Amino acid sequence: MGEFGTTIRNLRLLKKLSLRSLASRVGVSPAYIHLIELGKEKPPRPEIIVEIAKSLSADLDHLFRLASRLDPEIVNYLNTNPLMLSTIRYAKIAKLSQSEQKEIYNFVENLSLKK
């Protein structure tokens, strides 16, 4: 099983949801969810990942990372805010440490909490 599929299965079982129930909530077939869980199907389209995350009360960013995909809302944000895209590029070039990344994260998080 792929890590994405295994995670989906574990979260589904923790929520005590059947394949049929999750599939119904997400708008796909139970067979499709089953194949994803077995790692026989690639992770789904971003829209489906969003619905799976909602249905399982899962961390959306974590699921996108496991699926090796990007949230379309984030991509759109970066495309419409070139300064943020450049900021990320500079952060990559600077090879920020985990603590430096956390410092930036905390700064932005505090700004969002003030609004």
Backbone as numpy.savetxt, mean C-alpha at the origin, in Angstrom:
# Nx Ny Nz CAx CAy CAz Cx Cy Cz
3.99 -19.12 -1.81 3.16 -17.93 -1.81 4.03 -16.70 -1.81
3.58 -15.67 -2.51 4.28 -14.39 -2.47 3.96 -13.68 -1.17
4.83 -12.76 -0.80 4.64 -12.05 0.47 3.33 -11.26 0.47
2.99 -10.65 -0.68 1.73 -9.91 -0.77 0.56 -10.86 -0.50
0.53 -11.98 -1.20 -0.57 -12.93 -1.06 -0.66 -13.51 0.34
0.48 -13.85 0.91 0.51 -14.39 2.27 -0.04 -13.37 3.26
0.34 -12.12 3.09 -0.14 -11.06 3.97 -1.64 -10.89 3.85
-2.14 -10.90 2.63 -3.59 -10.77 2.41 -4.31 -11.93 3.09
-3.81 -13.13 2.89 -4.46 -14.30 3.50 -4.45 -14.20 5.02
-3.30 -13.85 5.60 -3.21 -13.74 7.06 -4.16 -12.67 7.61
-4.21 -11.53 6.93 -5.11 -10.46 7.37 -6.58 -10.88 7.24
-6.89 -11.57 6.16 -8.26 -12.04 5.94 -8.68 -13.02 7.04
-7.79 -13.94 7.36 -8.09 -14.92 8.40 -8.21 -14.25 9.78
-7.36 -13.26 10.04 -7.45 -12.53 11.31 -8.80 -11.83 11.45
-9.31 -11.33 10.31 -10.61 -10.65 10.31 -11.77 -11.64 10.24
-11.42 -12.93 10.14 -12.42 -14.00 10.05 -13.35 -13.80 8.84
-12.74 -13.42 7.71 -13.49 -13.24 6.47 -13.24 -14.43 5.54
-14.28 -14.89 4.91 -14.12 -15.94 3.90 -13.60 -15.31 2.62
-13.10 -16.16 1.73 -12.69 -15.67 0.41 -13.86 -14.96 -0.27
-15.01 -15.57 -0.19 -16.21 -15.03 -0.83 -16.57 -13.64 -0.27
-16.47 -13.51 1.05 -16.81 -12.25 1.70 -15.84 -11.13 1.29
-14.55 -11.43 1.34 -13.55 -10.43 0.93 -13.74 -10.06 -0.54
-13.90 -11.07 -1.37 -14.08 -10.82 -2.81 -15.29 -9.94 -3.06
-16.37 -10.19 -2.35 -17.58 -9.39 -2.50 -17.34 -7.94 -2.12
-16.64 -7.73 -1.03 -16.33 -6.36 -0.57 -15.45 -5.62 -1.56
-14.53 -6.37 -2.18 -13.54 -5.76 -3.07 -14.08 -5.62 -4.50
-15.03 -6.48 -4.86 -15.60 -6.43 -6.20 -14.88 -7.30 -7.21
-14.33 -8.41 -6.73 -13.66 -9.37 -7.60 -14.17 -10.77 -7.26
-13.71 -11.76 -7.99 -14.16 -13.13 -7.72 -13.35 -13.76 -6.58
-13.97 -14.69 -5.86 -13.23 -15.41 -4.81 -12.03 -16.16 -5.39
-12.18 -16.68 -6.60 -11.07 -17.41 -7.24 -9.87 -16.48 -7.46
-10.14 -15.24 -7.82 -9.06 -14.27 -8.04 -8.31 -13.99 -6.73
-9.06 -13.77 -5.65 -8.43 -13.55 -4.33 -7.61 -14.78 -3.95
-8.16 -15.96 -4.19 -7.46 -17.21 -3.85 -6.14 -17.31 -4.61
-6.15 -17.00 -5.90 -4.92 -17.05 -6.69 -3.89 -16.04 -6.21
-4.36 -14.86 -5.82 -3.45 -13.85 -5.26 -2.81 -14.38 -3.98
-3.64 -14.93 -3.10 -3.13 -15.45 -1.83 -2.12 -16.58 -2.04
-2.32 -17.37 -3.06 -1.39 -18.47 -3.35 -0.12 -18.00 -4.08
-0.10 -16.75 -4.48 1.03 -16.22 -5.23 1.04 -16.67 -6.67
-0.09 -17.15 -7.17 -0.20 -17.60 -8.56 -0.70 -16.49 -9.46
-1.05 -15.39 -8.87 -1.50 -14.21 -9.61 -0.69 -13.03 -9.09
-0.30 -12.14 -9.99 0.43 -10.95 -9.58 -0.46 -10.11 -8.66
0.17 -9.25 -7.84 -0.66 -8.34 -7.06 -1.58 -7.54 -7.98
-2.77 -7.23 -7.52 -3.76 -6.58 -8.37 -3.46 -5.11 -8.68
-4.35 -4.55 -9.48 -4.27 -3.12 -9.82 -4.35 -2.30 -8.54
-3.80 -1.09 -8.58 -3.82 -0.23 -7.39 -5.22 -0.03 -6.80
-6.23 0.12 -7.64 -7.60 0.35 -7.13 -8.07 -0.84 -6.29
-7.69 -2.03 -6.71 -8.07 -3.24 -5.97 -7.30 -3.32 -4.65
-6.04 -2.93 -4.68 -5.24 -2.92 -3.45 -5.87 -1.97 -2.43
-6.33 -0.82 -2.89 -7.00 0.13 -2.00 -8.23 -0.51 -1.35
-9.03 -1.19 -2.16 -10.25 -1.83 -1.63 -9.92 -2.97 -0.67
-8.87 -3.73 -0.98 -8.44 -4.80 -0.07 -8.01 -4.20 1.26
-7.21 -3.14 1.20 -6.74 -2.49 2.43 -7.92 -2.00 3.28
-8.89 -1.38 2.62 -10.08 -0.91 3.36 -10.82 -2.09 4.00
-11.03 -3.13 3.23 -11.78 -4.29 3.70 -11.11 -5.01 4.85
-9.79 -4.99 4.86 -9.03 -5.70 5.90 -8.48 -4.78 6.98
-8.81 -3.48 6.88 -8.27 -2.48 7.82 -6.75 -2.57 7.86
-6.17 -2.69 6.67 -4.71 -2.88 6.55 -4.03 -1.55 6.22
-2.75 -1.50 6.50 -1.92 -0.34 6.17 -1.74 -0.29 4.66
-2.33 0.70 4.03 -2.30 0.82 2.57 -0.86 0.91 2.04
-0.03 1.72 2.68 1.34 1.88 2.21 2.10 0.56 2.28
1.85 -0.20 3.33 2.51 -1.51 3.46 2.10 -2.44 2.33
0.81 -2.48 2.03 0.36 -3.35 0.93 0.93 -2.91 -0.41
1.00 -1.61 -0.64 1.61 -1.13 -1.90 3.09 -1.53 -1.96
3.79 -1.44 -0.85 5.21 -1.85 -0.85 5.34 -3.34 -1.16
4.51 -4.16 -0.52 4.56 -5.60 -0.77 4.23 -5.93 -2.23
3.36 -5.13 -2.83 2.95 -5.36 -4.21 3.94 -4.74 -5.20
4.95 -4.04 -4.70 5.90 -3.31 -5.55 5.17 -2.37 -6.51
4.20 -1.67 -5.96 3.41 -0.72 -6.73 3.35 0.60 -5.97
2.93 1.64 -6.70 2.77 2.95 -6.09 1.30 3.33 -6.06
0.92 3.98 -4.98 -0.44 4.49 -4.84 -0.65 5.57 -5.90
-1.66 5.43 -6.76 -1.91 6.44 -7.80 -2.12 7.84 -7.25
-2.67 7.95 -6.05 -2.85 9.28 -5.44 -1.50 9.93 -5.16
-0.54 9.14 -4.72 0.81 9.67 -4.45 1.49 10.05 -5.76
1.37 9.20 -6.76 1.96 9.51 -8.07 1.37 10.80 -8.61
0.06 10.95 -8.52 -0.59 12.17 -8.99 -0.11 13.39 -8.21
0.02 13.23 -6.89 0.51 14.33 -6.06 1.91 14.76 -6.50
2.78 13.78 -6.71 4.15 14.10 -7.13 4.18 14.73 -8.52
3.30 14.27 -9.40 3.25 14.84 -10.75 2.75 16.27 -10.76
1.91 16.61 -9.80 1.35 17.97 -9.76 2.09 18.88 -8.78
3.07 18.32 -8.09 3.87 19.10 -7.14 5.35 18.81 -7.37
5.90 19.43 -8.42 7.29 19.11 -8.79 8.32 19.39 -7.69
8.04 20.33 -6.80 8.97 20.59 -5.72 9.10 19.38 -4.79
7.97 18.70 -4.55 8.01 17.50 -3.71 8.78 16.38 -4.42
8.57 16.26 -5.71 9.30 15.25 -6.47 10.80 15.53 -6.40
11.18 16.79 -6.55 12.60 17.16 -6.45 13.13 16.90 -5.04
12.31 17.15 -4.05 12.72 16.91 -2.66 13.04 15.43 -2.45
12.20 14.58 -2.99 12.44 13.13 -2.87 13.71 12.74 -3.63
13.89 13.33 -4.81 15.10 13.02 -5.58 16.35 13.43 -4.79
16.33 14.64 -4.19 17.47 15.08 -3.39 17.68 14.18 -2.17
16.60 13.73 -1.57 16.72 12.81 -0.43 17.40 11.53 -0.87
17.07 11.05 -2.06 17.70 9.84 -2.59 19.19 10.07 -2.84
19.50 11.19 -3.47 20.91 11.52 -3.78 21.71 11.65 -2.48
21.10 12.25 -1.46 21.78 12.46 -0.18 21.93 11.17 0.62
21.24 10.11 0.18 21.28 8.83 0.90 21.03 9.03 2.40
19.86 9.64 2.66 19.50 9.93 4.04 19.46 8.67 4.88
19.94 8.79 6.10 19.88 7.66 7.04 18.43 7.48 7.50
18.19 6.36 8.15 16.85 6.09 8.68 16.43 7.18 9.66
17.35 7.62 10.50 17.01 8.65 11.49 16.74 9.99 10.81
17.48 10.31 9.76 17.22 11.55 9.02 15.85 11.50 8.32
15.53 10.33 7.76 14.21 10.17 7.14 13.12 10.33 8.18
13.32 9.75 9.36 12.34 9.83 10.44 12.16 11.27 10.89
13.25 12.03 10.92 13.20 13.44 11.31 12.32 14.23 10.33
12.49 13.98 9.05 11.67 14.66 8.03 10.22 14.21 8.16
10.01 12.92 8.35 8.66 12.39 8.52 7.97 13.05 9.70
8.65 13.12 10.85 8.07 13.73 12.04 7.74 15.20 11.82
8.61 15.91 11.11 8.37 17.32 10.81 7.08 17.48 10.00
6.94 16.69 8.95 5.76 16.79 8.08 4.51 16.31 8.83
4.65 15.26 9.62 3.52 14.76 10.40 3.02 15.85 11.35
3.94 16.54 12.02 3.55 17.62 12.94 2.84 18.76 12.20
3.27 19.06 10.99 2.58 20.07 10.19 1.16 19.65 9.87
0.99 18.37 9.52 -0.35 17.90 9.16 -1.27 17.88 10.37
-0.73 17.64 11.55 -1.55 17.62 12.77 -2.02 19.01 13.17
-1.28 20.03 12.75 -1.65 21.42 13.07 -2.82 21.91 12.23
-3.07 21.23 11.11 -4.13 21.70 10.19 -5.45 21.08 10.49
